[in-house]
Amino acid sequence: MHIQRILATTAALACLAPLSACKGGTDAAPPAAPASAAPEGPLAEAQRYVRQYGSCEDLSAAPDDPRLPADDLTKAGQWSVTERGICSDKPERGEIVLSVPSDMKEFQTRYKQYVMDKIAGGDGAYGLNSRVLVGKGFVAAPTRTKTALALVRSELRVLTCNPTAPVPKGYKREKALVEGCVLSDFVGSTDGSGSPNLETPQDPAAGGAGEKPGQPAHGSLGLPRAGSIAELKKLVGSSVDCTHFSTDPATVAIESIDYAPVVTGDPLGWGVTGRGLCGEPAGAQRAHDLNWLDTVGDMKKMQTRAKATQQADLKDDGKLRRTASLLLVGENIAVETNDPDVRFGLYQQQFLYLNCVPGFSAPAGYRLEKSQVEGCVLTNYEPDHPVR
């Protein structure tokens, strides 16, 4: 009887194994419902890679997984993504979305367009703190900053397509597969929990006490330059329509009811050494698309005169006239324009706007540098027209 009880117990235990191991046995309990199988193939390979640098547990490819973020960028079948899954980063209480694109250039192209559409819709800061990390054959999108910091220790790189996003010195900066985007190991953040920025900017108005991304403690993060008006015209060709162009002094001096230049009177008194006009000054129709190009021999003189003009315009109601051009400067060049679309293109080319509005400040993520005249700053942030 003792032996029979041992055999019966052994048989019962054996029936806890897969069903194929238990044939017959009327007293055996029915097997538990099988758990959903974890993804295999490229998704599993991506998980294995990520787990070398952080936590990536409970991988699932279910499209309705409740862990998927509400603002998830893409789904399988979009942006050339053939497989997509999500795993949990338990130590950081976050998640990591894993995507496997069949064409990485197509994925990056679609991501750039997504960013530009967001910016065009009014969210000028979208993508500054990107969490899209590109690897070899897969993309990881962690929801936590600390997770992104852990993952960039690998060969994963942050894909950034917002044209104002900085990559400070000391960090890797690589070309993306799409023009206008970069890959780096710099993890941006709005709360300071991301990668340390040794070029942490200082708000000029705060005497070095306030920190703003984009303003170095000394010098500049870089401004464009040109050796001549012809070179400047070529430089800004992608932003300024110079189909109709003139350097004739009488033509360049033209103003219209819709377009008011910054530089007036004798250009030499502004430190200007060369000057040209892009656009149609007048004719059968009203003047349109007027933008002025300047080469500058004395940038401090130009900025001093521009400050006085700007502050005189602000006296009435604290606002600049809509027809007034803004002065965007480089190292030894400048463009005067009242067209926000033109300025957007110039900001991408690292031109900065001379802003002399008292009390002005720029949100994190925008450039803010010292100008050559007290009481003004150089910036790519316009409250009425955030960089798109």
FITOR-383596 format. One record per atom (N, C-alpha, C): x, y, z; residue in three letters. Coordinates in steps of 0.02 Angstrom, whole numbers, plus 50000, padded with zeros to 5 digits. Layout:
// FITOR-383596
XYZALA
...
//
This chain:
// FITOR-383596
500414994050000MET
500005000050000MET
500435006250000MET
500985005950037HIS
501435011750040HIS
501715013149970HIS
501925007849935ILE
502205008649867ILE
501665011449821ILE
501045009149828GLN
500505011549784GLN
500385019049795GLN
500425021349858ARG
500325028549871ARG
500885032649839ARG
501495030149842ILE
502065033649811ILE
501965034149736ILE
501745028549705LEU
501635028649632LEU
501085033449614LEU
500545033649653ALA
499995038149638ALA
500215045449643ALA
500625046949694THR
500865053849703THR
501315055849645THR
501745051249625THR
502195052549569THR
501805054049506THR
501275050049494ALA
500875051049434ALA
500525057849435ALA
500285059849494ALA
499945066349499ALA
500425072049485ALA
501035071549511LEU
501535076749499LEU
501725076949426LEU
501775071249394ALA
501965071049324ALA
501455074649281ALA
500825074649301CYS
500295077849262CYS
500315085349267CYS
500775088149309LEU
500865095449309LEU
501315097649252LEU
501625092849219ALA
502045094349161ALA
501595095549101ALA
501875097349042PRO
501455098348983PRO
500985092548971PRO
500415094048941LEU
499885089048933LEU
500125082848896LEU
500585083648850SER
500815077948811SER
501155072748855SER
501375074948915ALA
501715070248959ALA
501215066249000ALA
500575068048998CYS
500055064649038CYS
499525061948992CYS
499535055748976LYS
499025052748933LYS
498595048348976LYS
497975050248980GLY
497525046349022GLY
497565048649094GLY
497295044749137GLY
497305046749207GLY
496685050849222GLY
496145047649242THR
495515051249251THR
495535055949310THR
495995054949356ASP
496015059249415ASP
496455065449405ASP
496785066049346ALA
497235071649334ALA
496845078049325ALA
497095083549355ALA
496785090149348ALA
496915092849278ALA
496455096849249PRO
496565099649183PRO
497155104449184PRO
497545104949130PRO
498135109349129PRO
497915116649130PRO
498355120949159ALA
498225128149161ALA
498255130949090ALA
497895136449078ALA
497905139649012ALA
498605142048998ALA
498875140648939PRO
499565142648923PRO
499625150248921PRO
500185152848948ALA
500315160048946ALA
500475161948874ALA
500325168248856SER
500475170548788SER
501225170348777SER
501425167748721ALA
502125166848707ALA
502475173548698ALA
503075174048726ALA
503465180248719ALA
503705180748646ALA
503765186848620PRO
503985187748551PRO
504675184748540PRO
504775182248481GLU
505425179548462GLU
505685183748404GLU
506265181748376GLY
506525185148318GLY
506825191948335GLY
506775196848289PRO
507095203348298PRO
506905206948363PRO
506265206348384LEU
506065209648446LEU
506435206648506LEU
506485200148507ALA
506835196848562ALA
507575198648561ALA
507855199348501GLU
508565201348496GLU
508655208448522GLU
508185212848505ALA
508215219748531ALA
508175219748607ALA
507725215548634GLN
507665215248707GLN
508325212848738GLN
508625207748709ARG
509245205148736ARG
509785210548737ARG
509805214548684TYR
510305219948680TYR
510175225148734TYR
509555227348740VAL
509385232548789VAL
509525230148859VAL
509405223748873ARG
509495221248941ARG
510225220948963ARG
510695222048917GLN
511395222648936GLN
511525229248973GLN
511065234148963TYR
511175240848991TYR
510615243149037TYR
510065239649038GLY
509515241649082GLY
508995236149086GLY
508445237649119SER
507915232849129SER
507425233049070SER
507225227249047CYS
506735226648992CYS
506375219949001CYS
505875220049045GLU
505545213849065GLU
504845213349034GLU
504585207249033ASP
503905205949011ASP
503765208848941ASP
504185206948894LEU
504105209348826LEU
503465206748795LEU
503085211148764SER
502455209348731SER
502395212948665SER
502115209448616ALA
501995212548550ALA
501255213848539ALA
500855213348592ALA
500135214348585ALA
499985221748569ALA
499625223048515PRO
499495230048496PRO
499065233848546PRO
498705230248589ASP
498275233448638ASP
498565233048709ASP
499215231948714ASP
499525231548780ASP
499415238148817ASP
499125237748877PRO
498965243948914PRO
499565248048933PRO
500165245248929ARG
500765249048947ARG
500975253848892ARG
500715253048832LEU
500905257448777LEU
500705264648793LEU
501155269448784PRO
500985276448800PRO
500445279148754PRO
500055283848781ALA
499505286748743ALA
499745290448681ALA
500355293348686ASP
500625297148629ASP
501125293048589ASP
501025286448588ASP
501475282048551ASP
501535284448479ASP
502145284848454LEU
502265287848388LEU
501995283748331LEU
502115277248332THR
501955273348273THR
501725266348293THR
501485262648245LYS
501255255848255LYS
501555251448201LYS
501515244948211ALA
501745240348159ALA
501355241648095ALA
501725242048040GLY
501415243647976GLY
501485250947957GLY
501735255148003GLN
501865262147989GLN
502615263547993GLN
502825268547956TRP
503535270747958TRP
504005264847943TRP
503785260047904SER
504145253947885SER
504255249247945SER
503905250348001VAL
503975246048060VAL
503625239448047VAL
503995234048050THR
503715227348039THR
503515223948104THR
503865225648158GLU
503705222748223GLU
503765228148276GLU
503325227848326ARG
503365232648381ARG
503155229248445ARG
503505230748499GLY
503335227848563GLY
503485232748619GLY
503335230648680ILE
503465234848738ILE
503695230548795ILE
504175233048834CYS
504405229548894CYS
504425234448952CYS
504455231849012SER
504435236049072SER
505135237149099SER
505255243449116ASP
505875245349149ASP
505705245949223ASP
505715240449258LYS
505435240149326LYS
505795244549376LYS
506465244949376PRO
506795249249425PRO
506595256549419PRO
506475258849358GLU
506295265949348GLU
505535266849342GLU
505165261349348ARG
504435261549342ARG
504215264749276ARG
504545262749224GLY
504385265249157GLY
504335259649107GLY
504275261449044GLU
504225256548990GLU
504715258348935GLU
504835253448892ILE
505255254548832ILE
504875251648772ILE
504725255848725VAL
504405253448663VAL
504965251548614VAL
504925245648588LEU
505415243148540LEU
505095242548471LEU
505415245248421SER
505155244948352SER
505695242248306SER
505495238248258VAL
505955235348210VAL
505765237748140VAL
506105242848113PRO
505945245248045PRO
506305241047993PRO
505975240147937SER
506305236647881SER
506755241547843SER
506625248047850ASP
507005253247815ASP
507135258847865ASP
507745259047893MET
507895263947946MET
507865271147920MET
508055272147857LYS
508015278947829LYS
507285281247824LYS
506845276647804GLU
506145278247800GLU
505875280047870GLU
506085276347920PHE
505865277747989PHE
506085284748010PHE
506725286347997GLN
506985292848017GLN
506655298447978GLN
506505297247914THR
506165302247873THR
505475303747901THR
505105298447919ARG
504435299347946ARG
504465302648015ARG
504965300948055TYR
505015304148121TYR
505165311548113TYR
505605313348067LYS
505755320448056LYS
505125324148036LYS
504735321247990GLN
504125324447968GLN
503635325248025GLN
503605320248069TYR
503165320548127TYR
503365326448172TYR
504025327148183VAL
504275332648225VAL
504105339448193VAL
504235340048127MET
504115346348094MET
503375348148093MET
502945343148087ASP
502225344348090ASP
502015346848159ASP
502305343948211LYS
502155346048279LYS
502375353348289LYS
502965354948264ILE
503225361748271ILE
502795366648232ILE
502605364648171ALA
502165368948131ALA
501495370048163ALA
501285365248205GLY
500645365948240GLY
500685370248302GLY
501275373048316GLY
501345377648372GLY
501765375048430GLY
501965368648427ASP
502375365848481ASP
503115366448461ASP
503385372448469GLY
504065373748446GLY
504595369848483GLY
504445367348543ALA
504945363648582ALA
504905356148571ALA
504445353848528TYR
504365346648519TYR
505015343548492TYR
505215338048522GLY
505815334548499GLY
506455337048528GLY
506445342448568LEU
507065344848598LEU
507355339648646LEU
506925336148680ASN
507135330948727ASN
506915324148701ASN
507145322548642SER
506945316348608SER
507125310248649SER
506675305348647ARG
506805298848678ARG
506775293348625ARG
506915295048563VAL
506945290248509VAL
507675288248500VAL
507845282148521LEU
508525279748519LEU
508605274648463LEU
509055276148418VAL
509145272048358VAL
509735267248367VAL
509615260948352GLY
510135255948355GLY
510235252648287GLY
510585247148286LYS
510685243448224LYS
510095238748213LYS
509625241048174GLY
509055236848157GLY
508445237648201GLY
508495241748254PHE
507905242848296PHE
507925249748327PHE
507355251748354VAL
507295258248387VAL
507005257148456VAL
507295260248507ALA
507045259848575ALA
506805266748597ALA
506215266948628ALA
505935273248651ALA
505755272648725ALA
506225274048770PRO
506075273448841PRO
505655279348865PRO
505245278248915THR
504825283548942THR
505155287248999THR
505725284849023ARG
506065287949079ARG
506755290649058ARG
506925296549084THR
507565299649067THR
508155295349090THR
508115292649151LYS
508665288549176LYS
508775282349133LYS
508245279749105THR
508315273949061THR
508685276048997THR
508505281748970ALA
508855284148910ALA
509595285248925ALA
509755287948983LEU
510455288949002LEU
510835282349005LEU
510495277149030ALA
510825270549033ALA
510925267748964ALA
510435268648920LEU
510475265548853LEU
510975268948807LEU
511105275548816VAL
511585278748771VAL
512305276848788VAL
512395272948842ARG
513065270148855ARG
513215264548805ARG
512705262248771SER
512795257048720SER
512915260548653SER
512775257048598GLU
512835260148533GLU
512185263448511GLU
511685263448553LEU
511065266948538LEU
511195274548539LEU
510895278148493ARG
510995285348488ARG
510315288948485ARG
510275294648518VAL
509665298648519VAL
509575302048450VAL
508995300948420LEU
508835304048356LEU
508475310648371LEU
508775316248350THR
508485322848362THR
508405326548296THR
507785328948284CYS
507635332448221CYS
507385339548232CYS
507315341848294ASN
507135348748306ASN
507755352948291ASN
507705357748244PRO
508305361348222PRO
508645365548276PRO
508295366848332THR
508605370848385THR
508905366648440THR
508865360048435ALA
509115355748489ALA
509885355848490ALA
510185357048549PRO
510915357348552PRO
511225350448563PRO
511835349648540VAL
512255343948559VAL
512895347148586VAL
512955347848652PRO
513525351348682PRO
514185347848667PRO
514725351648674LYS
515385348848666LYS
515495343348717LYS
515865338348697GLY
515995332648741GLY
515545326748727GLY
515045327648683TYR
514595322248666TYR
514685320248593TYR
514545313948579LYS
514605311448510LYS
514055314448468LYS
514235316548409ARG
513745319448362ARG
513865316048295ARG
513365312248272GLU
513435308448210GLU
512875310348162GLU
513005309448099LYS
512495310948048LYS
511945305748051LYS
511335308048047ALA
510775303548041ALA
510695301747967ALA
510225297447951LEU
510115295547881LEU
509705300647844LEU
509475305847881VAL
509045310947851VAL
509355317847865VAL
509375321947814GLU
509645328747821GLU
509235332547873GLU
509575336247916GLY
509225340247966GLY
509135336848033GLY
509335330448038CYS
509305326748101CYS
510005324648122CYS
510095323548186VAL
510745321248211VAL
510645315348258VAL
511175311548267LEU
511195306048315LEU
511725307848367LEU
511565307148430SER
512045308848482SER
511925304648544SER
512405305248591ASP
512305301948656ASP
512135306948710ASP
511885312748688PHE
511655317948735PHE
510905317148746PHE
510715316348810VAL
510015315648828VAL
509775322148859VAL
509365325848824GLY
509105332148849GLY
508535331148898GLY
508405336048939SER
507845335748986SER
507665342849008SER
507055343749030THR
506835350249054THR
506965351249128THR
507085345749164ASP
507165346249236ASP
507875345249260ASP
508355344949213GLY
509045344249232GLY
509265337249248GLY
508825332249238SER
508995325349255SER
509335321649197SER
509415324949140GLY
509725321849082GLY
510475322349083GLY
510785321949025SER
511515322349021SER
511765329149045SER
512305329449083PRO
512575335949104PRO
512815339949044PRO
512655346349044ASN
512855350748989ASN
513405355349016ASN
514025353948996LEU
514585357949020LEU
514575364948989LEU
514155365748938GLU
514075372448908GLU
513425375548932GLU
513195373648991THR
512565376149017THR
512545383749010THR
512045386248976PRO
512025393348960PRO
511835397649021PRO
512025403849015GLN
511855408749067GLN
511415414149037GLN
510905415949075ASP
510465421449054ASP
510865427949063ASP
511005431549009PRO
511405437649016PRO
511105442549066PRO
510445442849071ALA
510115447549116ALA
510195445549189ALA
510395439249201ALA
510435436849270ALA
511155437149296ALA
511605439749258GLY
512295440349280GLY
512635433749293GLY
512425428649256GLY
512735422049262GLY
512385417549311GLY
511855419949343ALA
511525415749394ALA
510995411149364ALA
510675413349310GLY
510145409249281GLY
510395405049225GLY
510175398849222GLU
510405394249171GLU
509875393149119GLU
510075393749056LYS
509605392449001LYS
509985388648946LYS
509735382948924PRO
510065379448869PRO
510125383948808PRO
510715384148780GLY
510825388148720GLY
511295393948730GLY
511405396048792GLN
511855401748805GLN
512485399448840GLN
513055399448806PRO
513665397348839PRO
513905402548889PRO
514295400448938ALA
514545405148987ALA
515015410248954ALA
515365408048903HIS
515815412448867HIS
515735411248792HIS
515765416748755GLY
515755416048682GLY
515065414248655GLY
515065410448600SER
514455408748565SER
514465401448545SER
513865398648536LEU
513825391848511LEU
513925391648436LEU
514035397448405GLY
514175397548333GLY
513675401648294GLY
513935406148253LEU
513525410348209LEU
513815409948138LEU
513405410648087PRO
513645410048019PRO
514035416347998PRO
514445415747947ARG
514815421447921ARG
514865420747845ARG
515025426247812ALA
515115426347740ALA
515605431847722ALA
515965430847666GLY
516485435547647GLY
516255441147601GLY
515645440647576SER
515395445647529SER
514635445147524SER
514335450247492ILE
513615449947481ILE
513435444047438ILE
513835442647387ALA
513695436947343ALA
513715430447383ALA
514205429847428GLU
514255423847469GLU
513665423347517GLU
513455429147545LEU
512885429247590LEU
512245427347554LEU
512155429947494LYS
511565428247454LYS
511535420747442LYS
512095417747427LYS
512115410447416LYS
511975406747481LYS
512245409247536LEU
512165406047601LEU
511435405547621LEU
511065410947611VAL
510365411147634VAL
509865409147580VAL
510115406647525GLY
509685405047468GLY
509115400247483GLY
509215395747532SER
508695390947549SER
508145394047593SER
508285399947621SER
507815403247666SER
507515409647637SER
507895413147597VAL
507685419647570VAL
507625419147494VAL
507055421147468ASP
506945421047396ASP
507305427147365ASP
507865425747333CYS
508255431047301CYS
508225430447225CYS
507645428047200THR
507565427647127THR
507655434647097THR
507365439647131HIS
507465446647112HIS
507925449747164HIS
508515451847141PHE
509025454247187PHE
509365460447159PHE
509525465147203SER
509855471247180SER
510305473947235SER
510865476847213THR
511315480347259THR
511335487847241THR
510905489847195ASP
510865496947177ASP
510645500947239ASP
511035505947260PRO
510865509647321PRO
510165512547323PRO
509925515147267ALA
509255518047265ALA
508725512647274ALA
508835506847245THR
508355501347252THR
508365498547322THR
508975497647349VAL
509045494747415VAL
508735499247469VAL
508715505847456ALA
508445510547505ALA
507685510847505ALA
507365507247460ILE
506635507447455ILE
506305504347517ILE
505795507647541GLU
505365504947594GLU
504655504647566GLU
504225500647599SER
503535500447577SER
503085500447638SER
502445501047626ILE
501965501047681ILE
501955494347718ILE
502165489047683ASP
502155482347713ASP
502835480147739ASP
503375483247716TYR
504045480947733TYR
504475486847755TYR
504675486947818ALA
505105492147844ALA
505775489147864ALA
506315491447835PRO
506965488647852PRO
507195491047921PRO
507705487847947VAL
508005490048010VAL
508485495847995VAL
508915494847946VAL
509425499847929VAL
509095505347886VAL
509155511447909THR
508895517147871THR
509435522447865THR
509365526747814GLY
509875531847804GLY
510515528947776GLY
511075531947795ASP
511725529847769ASP
511935523147801ASP
512005517847762PRO
512195511347792PRO
512865511547828PRO
513325515847805LEU
513975516147837LEU
513925518147911LEU
513415522147926GLY
513305524247995GLY
513065518548039GLY
512885513048009TRP
512675507048045TRP
513235501748047TRP
513805503348020GLY
514345498448017GLY
514285493647960GLY
513825495147912VAL
513705490747855VAL
514205492147800VAL
514505486947772THR
514995487747718THR
514705485747650THR
514175481847649GLY
513855479847587GLY
513125478347600GLY
512695479847550ARG
511975479247563ARG
511615477247499ARG
511145472747504GLY
510755470547446GLY
510025469547465GLY
509595469447416LEU
508875468647427LEU
508615462647387LEU
508285458147420CYS
507945452547388CYS
507205453847387CYS
506875452647330GLY
506155453647325GLY
505965458747273GLY
505315459747265GLU
505045464447216GLU
504885471047250GLU
505285476347238PRO
505175482647273PRO
504525486147254PRO
504295485347193ALA
503665488447170ALA
503595486947096ALA
503085489947066GLY
502955488846994GLY
502215488446982GLY
502005483546943ALA
501295482846929ALA
500905481146992ALA
501245477847039GLN
500925476147102GLN
501295479547160GLN
501015479047220ARG
501355481747278ARG
501995477847291ARG
502455481047325ALA
503075477647343ALA
502925471347383ALA
503315466147372HIS
503215460047410HIS
503855456247419HIS
503875452347472ASP
504445447947489ASP
505105451747495ASP
505085457547527LEU
505695461547535LEU
506105459147596LEU
506735457647583ASN
507205455747635ASN
507885458947618ASN
508205461847668TRP
508835465247657TRP
509425461047683TRP
509955460747644LEU
510565457147662LEU
511115462147676LEU
511505461047729ASP
512035465747748ASP
512685461947763ASP
513235464547739THR
513885462647766THR
514075468147815THR
514375466247871VAL
514465470947927VAL
515195471247947VAL
515455477347947GLY
516145478347968GLY
516195480048042GLY
515675482848070ASP
515665484648141ASP
514995482248171ASP
515005476148196MET
514385473148221MET
514135476748284MET
514575479248325LYS
514355482748386LYS
513975489148367LYS
514235492748316LYS
513895498848294LYS
513195497148267LYS
513155491648228MET
512505489748199MET
512015488048255MET
512235484148303GLN
511775482048357GLN
511585487948401GLN
512035492748410THR
511875498648450THR
511335502748416THR
511395503848350ARG
510895507648312ARG
510225503848310ARG
510265497248302ALA
509655493148298ALA
509285493248365ALA
509665493248420LYS
509355493548486LYS
508955500048495LYS
509255505648475ALA
508925512148481ALA
508275512248440ALA
508305509548379THR
507715509348336THR
507175504948366THR
507375499248392GLN
506885494548421GLN
506555497548483GLN
506945500748525GLN
506655503548586GLN
506205509548571GLN
506365513348518ALA
505935518848499ALA
505255516148474ALA
505275510448440ASP
504665507348415ASP
504245504648473ASP
504575502448526LEU
504225499448583LEU
503895504648628LEU
504085510948622LYS
503855516048669LYS
503105516948670LYS
502795516548612ASP
502075518048607ASP
501645513048646ASP
501715506648626ASP
501275501548657ASP
501645495448681ASP
502305495748681GLY
502695490048704GLY
502755484448654GLY
502525485648593LYS
502565480648540LYS
502905483448478LYS
503205479048440LEU
503505481048376LEU
502965481148322LEU
503035485848276ARG
502555485948220ARG
502595479448181ARG
502035477248157ARG
502015471048118ARG
502415471648054ARG
502475477648027THR
502845478547965THR
503585479547977THR
503795480248040ALA
504495481448055ALA
504895474948047ALA
505465475548015SER
505895469748007SER
506275468448072SER
506435462148084LEU
506875460348139LEU
507575459348112LEU
508065460748153LEU
508765460148133LEU
509035453348156LEU
509195449048108LEU
509505442548123LEU
510235443048103LEU
510675441448150VAL
511395442548139VAL
511785436048139VAL
512345436348103GLY
512855431148108GLY
513475434448137GLY
514065431748121GLU
514685434748146GLU
514815441548114GLU
514765441748047ASN
514925447948011ASN
514405449347957ASN
513805446647966ILE
513265447347918ILE
512605448247954ILE
512105450547918ALA
511445451447947ALA
510915451047893ALA
510305449247914VAL
509725449247870VAL
509165452947905VAL
508835457447870GLU
508265461147898GLU
507635458447864GLU
507175455847904THR
506575452747875THR
505985453147924THR
505385454047897ASN
504785453647940ASN
504375447447924ASN
504685442547891ASP
504345436447871ASP
504525430847920ASP
504055428247960PRO
504215422848008PRO
504475416547974PRO
504235415047913ASP
504475409147879ASP
505205409747859ASP
505395415747838VAL
506095416947821VAL
506525416347884VAL
506285419147938ARG
506675418848000ARG
506755411648024ARG
506235407648016PHE
506285400548035PHE
506855397147999PHE
506905398347933GLY
507455395447895GLY
508135398047917GLY
508165404447933LEU
508805407347954LEU
509015404848023LEU
508535403548067TYR
508715400748132TYR
509035393948124TYR
508795390148076GLN
509105383548063GLN
509815384248039GLN
509965390048009GLN
510655391347985GLN
511065394948038GLN
510805395148100GLN
511145397748159GLN
511165405448162GLN
510765408948122PHE
510675416148133PHE
510285417048198PHE
510395422648232LEU
510025424248293LEU
509755431348289LEU
509175432248320TYR
508805438548319TYR
509035443148376TYR
509175449448360LEU
509355454348411LEU
508715456648446LEU
508635454748509ASN
508045456448548ASN
508235461148605ASN
507935467148605CYS
508095472148656CYS
507475473748699CYS
506985469248700VAL
506385470348739VAL
506545469448813VAL
506415474448855PRO
506575473848927PRO
506225467848959PRO
506595464148999GLY
506305458449035GLY
506215452248993GLY
506475452248931PHE
506385446348888PHE
506765440348917PHE
506465434448911SER
506815428248927SER
506575422848879SER
506965417648871ALA
506795412348825ALA
506705405848863ALA
506225401648843PRO
506125395148876PRO
506725390548865PRO
506775385648907ALA
507305380648900ALA
507275377448831ALA
507845376548801GLY
507875373348735GLY
508015378248679GLY
507895384648690TYR
508035389748640TYR
508715392948654TYR
509025395448602ARG
509665398748611ARG
509575405748639ARG
510025407648682LEU
510015414348712LEU
510745416348725LEU
511005420948685GLU
511705422748691GLU
511775430248702GLU
512355432248727LYS
512485439248737LYS
512575442848670LYS
512295448648666SER
512405452848607SER
513015457348620SER
513175461448573GLN
513755465948582GLN
513545472648612GLN
512915473248631VAL
512675479448661VAL
512285477848725VAL
512395481548777GLU
512075480448841GLU
511315481148835GLU
510945476548867GLY
510225476948867GLY
509885473148812GLY
510265469648771CYS
509985465648717CYS
510265458548721CYS
509925453848690VAL
510165447048684VAL
510075444748613VAL
510425439348595LEU
510335436048531LEU
509965429548545LEU
509435428248507THR
509025422448522THR
508675419848459THR
508425413648462ASN
508005411048409ASN
507295409948434ASN
507125413148490TYR
506455412548518TYR
506065419048507TYR
505475418348476GLU
505015423948468GLU
504355421848500GLU
504135425248552PRO
503505423248586PRO
502915422648539PRO
502865427048489ASP
502305426848443ASP
502395421648387ASP
503005419548377HIS
503155414748323HIS
503675409748348HIS
503485405148393PRO
503985400148416PRO
504275396348356PRO
504905394548362VAL
505225390748309VAL
504825384548294VAL
504645383448229ARG
504205377948211ARG
504585372248180ARG
//
